[in-house]
Every structure is written in C-alpha cells, then in structure tokens.
Amino acid sequence: MTDTAASASPAAPNGEASDDAAVAMVSLYQKQRKIYPRAVTGVFMRWRWTLVWLTQLVFYGLPWLMWNDRQAVLFDLGARRFYVGALVLYPQDFIYLTGLLVVSAYSLFLFTAVAGRLWCGYACPQTVYTELFMWVERRLEGDRAARMKLDDAPWNFNKIWRKGAKQSCWVIMALWTGVTFVGYFTPIRTLMAEAATLSFGPWEWFWVLFYGFATYGNAGWMREQVCKYMCPYARFQSAMFDKDTLIISYDAERGEPRGSRSRKADPRKLGLGDCIDCNLCVQVCPTGIDIRRGLQYECIGCAACVDVCDDVMRKMGYPLGLVRYDTQNGLSQHLTHAQLWRRVLRPRVLVYTSVLLLILFGLGLSLALRSPFKVDVVRDRASLARLVDDGRVENLYRLQIMNASEAPQDFRVGVSGLPGIALGSAPDVHIEPAQARWVTMAVRVPAETARSSGSGAHPIQFQVDLVEPGTGSAVRASVAEKTTFVVPR
C-alpha cells in the first residue's frame, strides 16, 4: 500500500474526468521514519552525561554495597523482609512504599511546574539507556551521516561486522541490566555465582530475560516512540504547565525570517533574522521535532538543540540563546533572568512545595518514631476454648513477633482485659536479628470470671515489652494488640 495516492473524482456523464481536486490518501500503516540523531557537545550535553553516570553508578553499584554483613539494599520476597541500609522493613510497613510513591509523584509535579520535562531530558531511564545505546552505536557505526549511509548500503562484510558488534554490545548491556535488577531481590553475589554456571532459578531466568529484553527493545529500537506514544507523561504534562514554566523555546522574534547567508553578511541588511536555517536543531533532536514550530508534546527538554544552536551562533558571531530555556511569558514580555526567578514562587509551585514538605516531614517522623519490633495476634482457630484441670477457661493464640532491628532482642508478653486473666505459657521470648517468630500463647481466666462475664467473645489485650537483654526488667518499647477471649456456653 503506497504512502500517498490520488483518488479520481467520479466520471462525468460525457466520460471525462471531473475537474474536482484530487484527494490525498495517507496510509494509516505507513512505515515509521527512522530518526538518526546527530552527536552534539555543549553545556547541557555534559549535564546529561553527568546524570547518566550518577544514575547508573547508583543502579549498578548499590546492590554491591554491604551493611552489617549483608547486602545494603535487598528486597527479600521469600523471607518477606526488605533491607534498606539500617532499616529492616516487613510487609506491614507497606505504608512507607506508599509514602515514597506519593513523594515521587509530588516531586514530579513540582519540578514539571517549575522547569518542564527536566526528568525526561536528563534522568528518565528511557533517556539514560537510549543515550548509552546511542553512544555504542556512534562508536561502531559513526555519526548521523555515516549511519544513514551504512543503512542504505548493501549487506557486505563492513556492514555485517559493524551491525553485529553493535547488537552484541546492546545484548550484553541489556543482560547486565537485567541481572542487576534481579540482584535487588536475590543477593547479587549469589546471583553472580549462579550466572557463572547458568544455574538461575526459573523466576530469576524470567526476570533477567524480561528486564533485559525491555531494556534492549526500548533503548535500542523503540527509543523516541516510547516517549511519544507509550509514556503517559507526555500526554498529561500540559496540565502541569503554565506560561511561567521553563521550557525549550525558540525566539521567533529574533530568529525570523530565517535564511542562509555568509558569516560576513549583515542579516539586517538582508532582511533576515538570526536563524540561518541550518536545520541542525532538528538533526540533533532525539525525537525528531523542529523546535522552531513552538512547544510540542514530543519535546523531552534535553536541550540538545540549545547546545547545537549556541555553537552555530558562536561561529556566526551572533548572541547566544536563539534557542534556550525560557518561559512563554519570558519570551513575550522580554523578562530578565531575575524576573523569571521571581515568577517561580507562584501559587501552584508553593502548593506543591508545601504538600511535598509536609509529606516528607511526616514520613521522616514516622521512620524516626518507628517501633523496633512488630506484633500480630491471631486466635488459634484449630483449638476451641476449653476448660483446664483447675476449672479455668483457656484460649490459645498465635503471636507473630517481628524483630525489626539487626540485633538479638528479648521480649516479655503480658495480657489484660478480664479479672484474673493470666498467661498459661512462658512469657519470655528471644528472637534473633531481623527474624520473625510465631509463638503460641495460652490465656486463662478463672471460672468465676467466666461465669460473671457470660458466654461469648470478650475484648482483651496483649502487651509485648522489649526488655534489655540480661535484665528482664528495663522496658525499652511496648506494643499493644487487641483481640477477643471466647467463653463457651
């Protein structure tokens, strides 16, 4: 099916074609145009590479850090324990993950309102890995013109080895990324020992290959299509933008009318603006847009066009900043840098900042006051209430005590809520570092209490005290959990 075609109008009664204009038909299945971004250097490109190095040092290096003879960051799903530095978290601490997600969302809202898509342009994993994969591509296939020429050339030895070497490097990088990702859930040293013998478990094989394939496909092949069509952020960013949001802007007032000229020519005498229409800003754009057409949702704010345009302006002897970070109000009202900064503190930004600070304060306070242990109480449903030899009524309970520290801890269990209620089991419990233990506790009430209280369920409370090791008396922390005591008929 051709990309365009002319559709003839219905034939006239005399057999001649109608004079109506032909209608252009555009295929809905046309092939995606491949983008060949040109290499660029400059201030913002150096910032991008700085962020590439920082983010990847964190991602690839964090699993190798040790803390108290264990991996510093490890999400042990099998043991249901999550280690983050000195913190030992359990599934009951899910609220902290929720808090982290909320902080991330509000941070994205805040940064977007102030400075547009800085996240997309500098730190998004899609941008970072695309930059890494493109660096390999340029090293092996050359810059933009060389890559286009290579793709158009017939298959020969030169093309085969260059394409093969590139794909091999991409696969190695993708698999290493997959292994590192799984290394956050399986100790990385154990994982590397398994990798040496290809003895991964089934789920490890799946996630290494899945994450590796996603990295290879997104960064190697799909690239800008992920940003343009798959990422939802590009679609709803406009809800967070206003006319004081910093964006990549083309100064049309200064640049138009555009046109080529020699370096020695005076553009004013030629009736031209500062834009020489070199199209380099289009050639360096990773999403293939022309920033001179104004703000477009495909723009990821990477500033590659700013760097290349500034380089052209230097060569022409013109002032820098024809393409620059600016705001819509800044362009239309010719605001200075000081005036732009003063407009940052507007109501939307202040609201986002206040909410973000409140959430961070609450999250930090919760972590600081977090109990060093947790307790869950479950009535033993396999054993009904019963009478024991001395006439007392007994219920059995299962207590899960979770040591959320990396030191052994001693606990003392108590119970209250009914007259004469007491434990029928040993109250002292010892738990090893970062371990959870189920303890069966028998609770008894005197016969007269059972008669006076009547049959049915009665509220009681377990209190678990963290005591100083070896003393059995000094209480460091306490946790109370409510449950019910059943008196049979």
KEMIVEX-39988 format. One record per residue (C-alpha): residue number from 0; y, z, x. Coordinates in steps of 0.05 Angstrom, whole numbers, plus 5000, padded with zeros to 4 digits. Layout:
% KEMIVEX-39988
{num->NUM; c2->Y; c3->Z; c1->X}
...
% end
This chain:
% KEMIVEX-39988
{num->0; c2->5000; c3->5000; c1->5000}
{num->1; c2->5067; c3->4979; c1->5031}
{num->2; c2->5124; c3->5028; c1->5040}
{num->3; c2->5172; c3->4985; c1->5000}
{num->4; c2->5164; c3->4926; c1->4955}
{num->5; c2->5206; c3->4885; c1->4908}
{num->6; c2->5188; c3->4884; c1->4835}
{num->7; c2->5206; c3->4820; c1->4800}
{num->8; c2->5240; c3->4823; c1->4732}
{num->9; c2->5204; c3->4795; c1->4671}
{num->10; c2->5205; c3->4718; c1->4669}
{num->11; c2->5259; c3->4686; c1->4628}
{num->12; c2->5239; c3->4643; c1->4568}
{num->13; c2->5250; c3->4579; c1->4608}
{num->14; c2->5202; c3->4604; c1->4661}
{num->15; c2->5256; c3->4621; c1->4713}
{num->16; c2->5262; c3->4690; c1->4743}
{num->17; c2->5314; c3->4736; c1->4714}
{num->18; c2->5378; c3->4750; c1->4752}
{num->19; c2->5367; c3->4825; c1->4748}
{num->20; c2->5368; c3->4861; c1->4816}
{num->21; c2->5301; c3->4876; c1->4848}
{num->22; c2->5279; c3->4948; c1->4843}
{num->23; c2->5256; c3->4981; c1->4908}
{num->24; c2->5189; c3->5015; c1->4901}
{num->25; c2->5176; c3->5072; c1->4950}
{num->26; c2->5105; c3->5094; c1->4963}
{num->27; c2->5090; c3->5166; c1->4948}
{num->28; c2->5036; c3->5164; c1->5001}
{num->29; c2->5077; c3->5136; c1->5059}
{num->30; c2->5056; c3->5160; c1->5129}
{num->31; c2->5093; c3->5219; c1->5157}
{num->32; c2->5142; c3->5197; c1->5210}
{num->33; c2->5125; c3->5230; c1->5277}
{num->34; c2->5182; c3->5267; c1->5310}
{num->35; c2->5190; c3->5264; c1->5385}
{num->36; c2->5239; c3->5319; c1->5404}
{num->37; c2->5277; c3->5306; c1->5468}
{num->38; c2->5279; c3->5360; c1->5522}
{num->39; c2->5345; c3->5398; c1->5526}
{num->40; c2->5376; c3->5451; c1->5571}
{num->41; c2->5432; c3->5499; c1->5558}
{num->42; c2->5451; c3->5570; c1->5540}
{num->43; c2->5414; c3->5573; c1->5474}
{num->44; c2->5352; c3->5540; c1->5502}
{num->45; c2->5350; c3->5595; c1->5555}
{num->46; c2->5355; c3->5646; c1->5499}
{num->47; c2->5297; c3->5613; c1->5463}
{num->48; c2->5253; c3->5615; c1->5524}
{num->49; c2->5272; c3->5688; c1->5536}
{num->50; c2->5248; c3->5704; c1->5466}
{num->51; c2->5185; c3->5663; c1->5477}
{num->52; c2->5168; c3->5703; c1->5539}
{num->53; c2->5185; c3->5770; c1->5507}
{num->54; c2->5146; c3->5758; c1->5443}
{num->55; c2->5085; c3->5732; c1->5480}
{num->56; c2->5086; c3->5788; c1->5531}
{num->57; c2->5083; c3->5836; c1->5473}
{num->58; c2->5030; c3->5798; c1->5434}
{num->59; c2->4983; c3->5782; c1->5493}
{num->60; c2->4997; c3->5846; c1->5533}
{num->61; c2->4996; c3->5901; c1->5480}
{num->62; c2->4920; c3->5902; c1->5470}
{num->63; c2->4911; c3->5915; c1->5545}
{num->64; c2->4954; c3->5978; c1->5546}
{num->65; c2->4916; c3->6043; c1->5547}
{num->66; c2->4933; c3->6111; c1->5516}
{num->67; c2->4891; c3->6174; c1->5524}
{num->68; c2->4831; c3->6133; c1->5550}
{num->69; c2->4834; c3->6086; c1->5490}
{num->70; c2->4870; c3->6022; c1->5471}
{num->71; c2->4942; c3->6038; c1->5455}
{num->72; c2->4944; c3->5994; c1->5392}
{num->73; c2->4878; c3->5986; c1->5357}
{num->74; c2->4862; c3->5977; c1->5283}
{num->75; c2->4791; c3->6002; c1->5279}
{num->76; c2->4770; c3->5978; c1->5210}
{num->77; c2->4698; c3->6002; c1->5218}
{num->78; c2->4718; c3->6074; c1->5233}
{num->79; c2->4778; c3->6069; c1->5186}
{num->80; c2->4825; c3->6093; c1->5239}
{num->81; c2->4888; c3->6058; c1->5264}
{num->82; c2->4917; c3->6077; c1->5331}
{num->83; c2->4990; c3->6062; c1->5347}
{num->84; c2->5010; c3->6097; c1->5410}
{num->85; c2->5006; c3->6172; c1->5397}
{num->86; c2->4996; c3->6161; c1->5322}
{num->87; c2->4927; c3->6163; c1->5291}
{num->88; c2->4931; c3->6135; c1->5221}
{num->89; c2->4880; c3->6134; c1->5164}
{num->90; c2->4875; c3->6091; c1->5101}
{num->91; c2->4912; c3->6148; c1->5065}
{num->92; c2->4972; c3->6131; c1->5109}
{num->93; c2->4979; c3->6063; c1->5077}
{num->94; c2->5049; c3->6083; c1->5056}
{num->95; c2->5072; c3->6072; c1->5128}
{num->96; c2->5049; c3->6000; c1->5126}
{num->97; c2->5087; c3->5991; c1->5061}
{num->98; c2->5148; c3->6021; c1->5094}
{num->99; c2->5141; c3->5974; c1->5154}
{num->100; c2->5138; c3->5914; c1->5108}
{num->101; c2->5199; c3->5936; c1->5069}
{num->102; c2->5237; c3->5947; c1->5135}
{num->103; c2->5217; c3->5877; c1->5158}
{num->104; c2->5240; c3->5846; c1->5092}
{num->105; c2->5307; c3->5881; c1->5092}
{num->106; c2->5318; c3->5864; c1->5166}
{num->107; c2->5305; c3->5791; c1->5149}
{num->108; c2->5354; c3->5794; c1->5091}
{num->109; c2->5407; c3->5827; c1->5135}
{num->110; c2->5400; c3->5780; c1->5194}
{num->111; c2->5399; c3->5720; c1->5149}
{num->112; c2->5462; c3->5741; c1->5112}
{num->113; c2->5498; c3->5752; c1->5179}
{num->114; c2->5471; c3->5696; c1->5223}
{num->115; c2->5428; c3->5649; c1->5183}
{num->116; c2->5359; c3->5630; c1->5207}
{num->117; c2->5361; c3->5664; c1->5275}
{num->118; c2->5290; c3->5689; c1->5264}
{num->119; c2->5265; c3->5618; c1->5252}
{num->120; c2->5301; c3->5588; c1->5311}
{num->121; c2->5282; c3->5640; c1->5364}
{num->122; c2->5226; c3->5688; c1->5346}
{num->123; c2->5183; c3->5659; c1->5289}
{num->124; c2->5111; c3->5650; c1->5313}
{num->125; c2->5113; c3->5578; c1->5288}
{num->126; c2->5174; c3->5564; c1->5332}
{num->127; c2->5147; c3->5602; c1->5392}
{num->128; c2->5079; c3->5568; c1->5393}
{num->129; c2->5108; c3->5500; c1->5378}
{num->130; c2->5154; c3->5509; c1->5438}
{num->131; c2->5094; c3->5528; c1->5482}
{num->132; c2->5052; c3->5469; c1->5458}
{num->133; c2->5110; c3->5421; c1->5467}
{num->134; c2->5121; c3->5447; c1->5538}
{num->135; c2->5049; c3->5428; c1->5554}
{num->136; c2->5059; c3->5361; c1->5520}
{num->137; c2->5121; c3->5345; c1->5562}
{num->138; c2->5087; c3->5365; c1->5627}
{num->139; c2->5029; c3->5318; c1->5614}
{num->140; c2->5059; c3->5261; c1->5574}
{num->141; c2->5133; c3->5262; c1->5594}
{num->142; c2->5196; c3->5268; c1->5555}
{num->143; c2->5213; c3->5233; c1->5489}
{num->144; c2->5216; c3->5160; c1->5512}
{num->145; c2->5153; c3->5168; c1->5555}
{num->146; c2->5114; c3->5199; c1->5497}
{num->147; c2->5135; c3->5145; c1->5448}
{num->148; c2->5115; c3->5091; c1->5498}
{num->149; c2->5048; c3->5125; c1->5511}
{num->150; c2->5032; c3->5130; c1->5437}
{num->151; c2->5048; c3->5056; c1->5427}
{num->152; c2->5007; c3->5034; c1->5488}
{num->153; c2->4934; c3->5012; c1->5480}
{num->154; c2->4880; c3->5061; c1->5499}
{num->155; c2->4868; c3->5059; c1->5575}
{num->156; c2->4850; c3->5109; c1->5629}
{num->157; c2->4921; c3->5135; c1->5636}
{num->158; c2->4927; c3->5148; c1->5561}
{num->159; c2->4858; c3->5178; c1->5555}
{num->160; c2->4865; c3->5229; c1->5611}
{num->161; c2->4935; c3->5250; c1->5590}
{num->162; c2->4917; c3->5258; c1->5517}
{num->163; c2->4851; c3->5292; c1->5536}
{num->164; c2->4885; c3->5341; c1->5584}
{num->165; c2->4937; c3->5358; c1->5532}
{num->166; c2->4885; c3->5371; c1->5478}
{num->167; c2->4843; c3->5413; c1->5526}
{num->168; c2->4903; c3->5457; c1->5543}
{num->169; c2->4920; c3->5464; c1->5469}
{num->170; c2->4849; c3->5486; c1->5452}
{num->171; c2->4848; c3->5537; c1->5509}
{num->172; c2->4915; c3->5566; c1->5487}
{num->173; c2->4893; c3->5568; c1->5415}
{num->174; c2->4827; c3->5602; c1->5430}
{num->175; c2->4861; c3->5653; c1->5476}
{num->176; c2->4909; c3->5668; c1->5419}
{num->177; c2->4850; c3->5678; c1->5372}
{num->178; c2->4815; c3->5724; c1->5420}
{num->179; c2->4879; c3->5765; c1->5429}
{num->180; c2->4888; c3->5771; c1->5354}
{num->181; c2->4817; c3->5797; c1->5344}
{num->182; c2->4830; c3->5843; c1->5404}
{num->183; c2->4875; c3->5885; c1->5359}
{num->184; c2->4814; c3->5901; c1->5315}
{num->185; c2->4758; c3->5902; c1->5367}
{num->186; c2->4773; c3->5935; c1->5434}
{num->187; c2->4797; c3->5878; c1->5478}
{num->188; c2->4755; c3->5898; c1->5538}
{num->189; c2->4692; c3->5899; c1->5495}
{num->190; c2->4713; c3->5833; c1->5465}
{num->191; c2->4723; c3->5800; c1->5534}
{num->192; c2->4655; c3->5824; c1->5556}
{num->193; c2->4625; c3->5792; c1->5493}
{num->194; c2->4666; c3->5729; c1->5506}
{num->195; c2->4635; c3->5722; c1->5575}
{num->196; c2->4566; c3->5717; c1->5544}
{num->197; c2->4588; c3->5685; c1->5477}
{num->198; c2->4558; c3->5744; c1->5441}
{num->199; c2->4612; c3->5756; c1->5389}
{num->200; c2->4592; c3->5785; c1->5322}
{num->201; c2->4596; c3->5739; c1->5260}
{num->202; c2->4664; c3->5764; c1->5236}
{num->203; c2->4693; c3->5761; c1->5307}
{num->204; c2->4670; c3->5689; c1->5314}
{num->205; c2->4701; c3->5672; c1->5247}
{num->206; c2->4770; c3->5703; c1->5261}
{num->207; c2->4774; c3->5677; c1->5333}
{num->208; c2->4760; c3->5606; c1->5309}
{num->209; c2->4802; c3->5613; c1->5246}
{num->210; c2->4863; c3->5640; c1->5281}
{num->211; c2->4854; c3->5592; c1->5339}
{num->212; c2->4848; c3->5533; c1->5292}
{num->213; c2->4910; c3->5555; c1->5254}
{num->214; c2->4950; c3->5560; c1->5319}
{num->215; c2->4924; c3->5493; c1->5343}
{num->216; c2->4938; c3->5457; c1->5278}
{num->217; c2->5006; c3->5489; c1->5263}
{num->218; c2->5036; c3->5485; c1->5333}
{num->219; c2->5002; c3->5422; c1->5358}
{num->220; c2->5001; c3->5376; c1->5298}
{num->221; c2->5039; c3->5401; c1->5237}
{num->222; c2->5099; c3->5431; c1->5273}
{num->223; c2->5162; c3->5416; c1->5232}
{num->224; c2->5120; c3->5403; c1->5169}
{num->225; c2->5104; c3->5478; c1->5167}
{num->226; c2->5178; c3->5495; c1->5168}
{num->227; c2->5198; c3->5441; c1->5119}
{num->228; c2->5142; c3->5443; c1->5067}
{num->229; c2->5098; c3->5505; c1->5077}
{num->230; c2->5145; c3->5561; c1->5095}
{num->231; c2->5177; c3->5592; c1->5032}
{num->232; c2->5235; c3->5620; c1->5072}
{num->233; c2->5267; c3->5551; c1->5077}
{num->234; c2->5268; c3->5548; c1->5001}
{num->235; c2->5299; c3->5615; c1->4984}
{num->236; c2->5345; c3->5623; c1->5044}
{num->237; c2->5404; c3->5596; c1->5003}
{num->238; c2->5400; c3->5659; c1->4960}
{num->239; c2->5419; c3->5699; c1->5022}
{num->240; c2->5472; c3->5651; c1->5049}
{num->241; c2->5546; c3->5652; c1->5033}
{num->242; c2->5607; c3->5618; c1->5062}
{num->243; c2->5612; c3->5672; c1->5116}
{num->244; c2->5541; c3->5664; c1->5141}
{num->245; c2->5536; c3->5639; c1->5212}
{num->246; c2->5502; c3->5571; c1->5213}
{num->247; c2->5496; c3->5510; c1->5259}
{num->248; c2->5558; c3->5470; c1->5240}
{num->249; c2->5586; c3->5402; c1->5257}
{num->250; c2->5662; c3->5400; c1->5259}
{num->251; c2->5673; c3->5336; c1->5219}
{num->252; c2->5748; c3->5344; c1->5220}
{num->253; c2->5746; c3->5339; c1->5296}
{num->254; c2->5688; c3->5291; c1->5304}
{num->255; c2->5702; c3->5237; c1->5252}
{num->256; c2->5708; c3->5179; c1->5253}
{num->257; c2->5653; c3->5175; c1->5304}
{num->258; c2->5642; c3->5116; c1->5351}
{num->259; c2->5622; c3->5097; c1->5422}
{num->260; c2->5674; c3->5090; c1->5476}
{num->261; c2->5681; c3->5094; c1->5552}
{num->262; c2->5696; c3->5160; c1->5586}
{num->263; c2->5765; c3->5138; c1->5606}
{num->264; c2->5785; c3->5114; c1->5537}
{num->265; c2->5832; c3->5156; c1->5495}
{num->266; c2->5797; c3->5167; c1->5428}
{num->267; c2->5863; c3->5179; c1->5392}
{num->268; c2->5889; c3->5110; c1->5411}
{num->269; c2->5823; c3->5081; c1->5386}
{num->270; c2->5828; c3->5119; c1->5321}
{num->271; c2->5764; c3->5157; c1->5336}
{num->272; c2->5742; c3->5230; c1->5334}
{num->273; c2->5706; c3->5266; c1->5389}
{num->274; c2->5635; c3->5247; c1->5366}
{num->275; c2->5612; c3->5187; c1->5408}
{num->276; c2->5553; c3->5174; c1->5361}
{num->277; c2->5502; c3->5181; c1->5416}
{num->278; c2->5450; c3->5210; c1->5367}
{num->279; c2->5426; c3->5259; c1->5419}
{num->280; c2->5434; c3->5316; c1->5369}
{num->281; c2->5383; c3->5280; c1->5325}
{num->282; c2->5336; c3->5266; c1->5383}
{num->283; c2->5331; c3->5339; c1->5405}
{num->284; c2->5323; c3->5368; c1->5334}
{num->285; c2->5252; c3->5395; c1->5325}
{num->286; c2->5255; c3->5379; c1->5250}
{num->287; c2->5287; c3->5311; c1->5259}
{num->288; c2->5350; c3->5322; c1->5218}
{num->289; c2->5421; c3->5298; c1->5231}
{num->290; c2->5465; c3->5360; c1->5234}
{num->291; c2->5526; c3->5316; c1->5223}
{num->292; c2->5506; c3->5310; c1->5150}
{num->293; c2->5521; c3->5383; c1->5139}
{num->294; c2->5478; c3->5444; c1->5124}
{num->295; c2->5406; c3->5425; c1->5107}
{num->296; c2->5347; c3->5470; c1->5089}
{num->297; c2->5305; c3->5438; c1->5144}
{num->298; c2->5352; c3->5466; c1->5198}
{num->299; c2->5319; c3->5525; c1->5233}
{num->300; c2->5381; c3->5546; c1->5271}
{num->301; c2->5351; c3->5534; c1->5340}
{num->302; c2->5417; c3->5507; c1->5369}
{num->303; c2->5384; c3->5451; c1->5409}
{num->304; c2->5438; c3->5405; c1->5380}
{num->305; c2->5492; c3->5453; c1->5404}
{num->306; c2->5466; c3->5452; c1->5475}
{num->307; c2->5459; c3->5376; c1->5479}
{num->308; c2->5527; c3->5363; c1->5446}
{num->309; c2->5562; c3->5411; c1->5493}
{num->310; c2->5530; c3->5374; c1->5551}
{num->311; c2->5558; c3->5308; c1->5524}
{num->312; c2->5627; c3->5339; c1->5514}
{num->313; c2->5628; c3->5363; c1->5586}
{num->314; c2->5611; c3->5293; c1->5611}
{num->315; c2->5665; c3->5262; c1->5567}
{num->316; c2->5716; c3->5315; c1->5586}
{num->317; c2->5725; c3->5339; c1->5514}
{num->318; c2->5729; c3->5411; c1->5490}
{num->319; c2->5661; c3->5443; c1->5475}
{num->320; c2->5639; c3->5464; c1->5405}
{num->321; c2->5638; c3->5399; c1->5366}
{num->322; c2->5571; c3->5426; c1->5342}
{num->323; c2->5570; c3->5502; c1->5344}
{num->324; c2->5552; c3->5566; c1->5309}
{num->325; c2->5605; c3->5575; c1->5256}
{num->326; c2->5613; c3->5592; c1->5182}
{num->327; c2->5635; c3->5547; c1->5125}
{num->328; c2->5698; c3->5589; c1->5117}
{num->329; c2->5709; c3->5587; c1->5191}
{num->330; c2->5708; c3->5511; c1->5192}
{num->331; c2->5751; c3->5501; c1->5131}
{num->332; c2->5802; c3->5555; c1->5147}
{num->333; c2->5801; c3->5547; c1->5224}
{num->334; c2->5785; c3->5620; c1->5235}
{num->335; c2->5785; c3->5651; c1->5304}
{num->336; c2->5725; c3->5688; c1->5333}
{num->337; c2->5759; c3->5755; c1->5318}
{num->338; c2->5769; c3->5735; c1->5245}
{num->339; c2->5697; c3->5713; c1->5240}
{num->340; c2->5672; c3->5780; c1->5265}
{num->341; c2->5717; c3->5817; c1->5216}
{num->342; c2->5685; c3->5779; c1->5159}
{num->343; c2->5615; c3->5803; c1->5180}
{num->344; c2->5627; c3->5871; c1->5146}
{num->345; c2->5627; c3->5844; c1->5075}
{num->346; c2->5595; c3->5878; c1->5014}
{num->347; c2->5528; c3->5842; c1->5018}
{num->348; c2->5519; c3->5860; c1->5092}
{num->349; c2->5540; c3->5932; c1->5081}
{num->350; c2->5490; c3->5940; c1->5024}
{num->351; c2->5432; c3->5911; c1->5065}
{num->352; c2->5451; c3->5954; c1->5124}
{num->353; c2->5456; c3->6018; c1->5083}
{num->354; c2->5389; c3->6007; c1->5049}
{num->355; c2->5356; c3->5989; c1->5115}
{num->356; c2->5383; c3->6052; c1->5150}
{num->357; c2->5361; c3->6096; c1->5092}
{num->358; c2->5290; c3->6067; c1->5094}
{num->359; c2->5287; c3->6076; c1->5169}
{num->360; c2->5312; c3->6147; c1->5164}
{num->361; c2->5261; c3->6164; c1->5110}
{num->362; c2->5204; c3->6131; c1->5148}
{num->363; c2->5223; c3->6167; c1->5213}
{num->364; c2->5230; c3->6234; c1->5178}
{num->365; c2->5162; c3->6225; c1->5144}
{num->366; c2->5129; c3->6210; c1->5210}
{num->367; c2->5163; c3->6269; c1->5243}
{num->368; c2->5140; c3->6317; c1->5188}
{num->369; c2->5072; c3->6286; c1->5181}
{num->370; c2->5014; c3->6336; c1->5178}
{num->371; c2->4967; c3->6334; c1->5238}
{num->372; c2->4908; c3->6331; c1->5191}
{num->373; c2->4889; c3->6308; c1->5121}
{num->374; c2->4842; c3->6334; c1->5068}
{num->375; c2->4806; c3->6302; c1->5009}
{num->376; c2->4767; c3->6342; c1->4959}
{num->377; c2->4710; c3->6313; c1->4917}
{num->378; c2->4667; c3->6352; c1->4868}
{num->379; c2->4594; c3->6343; c1->4885}
{num->380; c2->4571; c3->6305; c1->4823}
{num->381; c2->4499; c3->6307; c1->4845}
{num->382; c2->4497; c3->6382; c1->4835}
{num->383; c2->4519; c3->6413; c1->4768}
{num->384; c2->4548; c3->6482; c1->4760}
{num->385; c2->4494; c3->6534; c1->4767}
{num->386; c2->4480; c3->6609; c1->4766}
{num->387; c2->4461; c3->6641; c1->4832}
{num->388; c2->4417; c3->6702; c1->4843}
{num->389; c2->4473; c3->6754; c1->4837}
{num->390; c2->4496; c3->6725; c1->4769}
{num->391; c2->4556; c3->6688; c1->4796}
{num->392; c2->4572; c3->6616; c1->4777}
{num->393; c2->4572; c3->6565; c1->4833}
{num->394; c2->4602; c3->6495; c1->4841}
{num->395; c2->4592; c3->6451; c1->4902}
{num->396; c2->4649; c3->6409; c1->4933}
{num->397; c2->4654; c3->6360; c1->4989}
{num->398; c2->4715; c3->6365; c1->5033}
{num->399; c2->4735; c3->6309; c1->5080}
{num->400; c2->4778; c3->6337; c1->5135}
{num->401; c2->4811; c3->6285; c1->5180}
{num->402; c2->4837; c3->6305; c1->5248}
{num->403; c2->4899; c3->6260; c1->5257}
{num->404; c2->4910; c3->6283; c1->5329}
{num->405; c2->4876; c3->6268; c1->5394}
{num->406; c2->4857; c3->6340; c1->5409}
{num->407; c2->4799; c3->6382; c1->5380}
{num->408; c2->4821; c3->6425; c1->5322}
{num->409; c2->4795; c3->6486; c1->5286}
{num->410; c2->4805; c3->6496; c1->5211}
{num->411; c2->4795; c3->6552; c1->5162}
{num->412; c2->4781; c3->6537; c1->5088}
{num->413; c2->4803; c3->6582; c1->5031}
{num->414; c2->4801; c3->6577; c1->4955}
{num->415; c2->4842; c3->6607; c1->4899}
{num->416; c2->4858; c3->6598; c1->4825}
{num->417; c2->4809; c3->6645; c1->4788}
{num->418; c2->4799; c3->6721; c1->4792}
{num->419; c2->4746; c3->6739; c1->4844}
{num->420; c2->4736; c3->6667; c1->4867}
{num->421; c2->4706; c3->6661; c1->4936}
{num->422; c2->4671; c3->6613; c1->4983}
{num->423; c2->4596; c3->6615; c1->4988}
{num->424; c2->4597; c3->6576; c1->5053}
{num->425; c2->4623; c3->6588; c1->5123}
{num->426; c2->4699; c3->6578; c1->5121}
{num->427; c2->4708; c3->6555; c1->5194}
{num->428; c2->4704; c3->6481; c1->5212}
{num->429; c2->4712; c3->6449; c1->5280}
{num->430; c2->4730; c3->6375; c1->5285}
{num->431; c2->4733; c3->6332; c1->5348}
{num->432; c2->4794; c3->6290; c1->5366}
{num->433; c2->4812; c3->6233; c1->5318}
{num->434; c2->4750; c3->6246; c1->5277}
{num->435; c2->4736; c3->6256; c1->5203}
{num->436; c2->4682; c3->6303; c1->5177}
{num->437; c2->4652; c3->6315; c1->5109}
{num->438; c2->4639; c3->6389; c1->5095}
{num->439; c2->4600; c3->6416; c1->5036}
{num->440; c2->4632; c3->6479; c1->5007}
{num->441; c2->4601; c3->6525; c1->4955}
{num->442; c2->4651; c3->6561; c1->4910}
{num->443; c2->4631; c3->6621; c1->4867}
{num->444; c2->4663; c3->6662; c1->4813}
{num->445; c2->4638; c3->6729; c1->4784}
{num->446; c2->4600; c3->6728; c1->4718}
{num->447; c2->4655; c3->6768; c1->4683}
{num->448; c2->4708; c3->6717; c1->4706}
{num->449; c2->4665; c3->6660; c1->4679}
{num->450; c2->4657; c3->6697; c1->4611}
{num->451; c2->4731; c3->6714; c1->4605}
{num->452; c2->4754; c3->6644; c1->4626}
{num->453; c2->4707; c3->6609; c1->4578}
{num->454; c2->4667; c3->6546; c1->4589}
{num->455; c2->4698; c3->6481; c1->4613}
{num->456; c2->4740; c3->6459; c1->4673}
{num->457; c2->4790; c3->6507; c1->4704}
{num->458; c2->4841; c3->6489; c1->4757}
{num->459; c2->4831; c3->6517; c1->4827}
{num->460; c2->4860; c3->6501; c1->4895}
{num->461; c2->4831; c3->6493; c1->4965}
{num->462; c2->4875; c3->6512; c1->5023}
{num->463; c2->4857; c3->6486; c1->5092}
{num->464; c2->4893; c3->6520; c1->5150}
{num->465; c2->4898; c3->6491; c1->5220}
{num->466; c2->4888; c3->6551; c1->5266}
{num->467; c2->4899; c3->6560; c1->5341}
{num->468; c2->4835; c3->6546; c1->5379}
{num->469; c2->4801; c3->6610; c1->5400}
{num->470; c2->4845; c3->6656; c1->5359}
{num->471; c2->4822; c3->6641; c1->5288}
{num->472; c2->4886; c3->6672; c1->5261}
{num->473; c2->4950; c3->6637; c1->5281}
{num->474; c2->4963; c3->6584; c1->5228}
{num->475; c2->4997; c3->6521; c1->5254}
{num->476; c2->4996; c3->6480; c1->5190}
{num->477; c2->4966; c3->6482; c1->5120}
{num->478; c2->4945; c3->6431; c1->5068}
{num->479; c2->4930; c3->6449; c1->4995}
{num->480; c2->4888; c3->6405; c1->4949}
{num->481; c2->4877; c3->6416; c1->4874}
{num->482; c2->4811; c3->6407; c1->4838}
{num->483; c2->4773; c3->6439; c1->4780}
{num->484; c2->4718; c3->6491; c1->4773}
{num->485; c2->4668; c3->6479; c1->4717}
{num->486; c2->4639; c3->6538; c1->4678}
{num->487; c2->4576; c3->6517; c1->4640}
{num->488; c2->4564; c3->6538; c1->4568}
% end
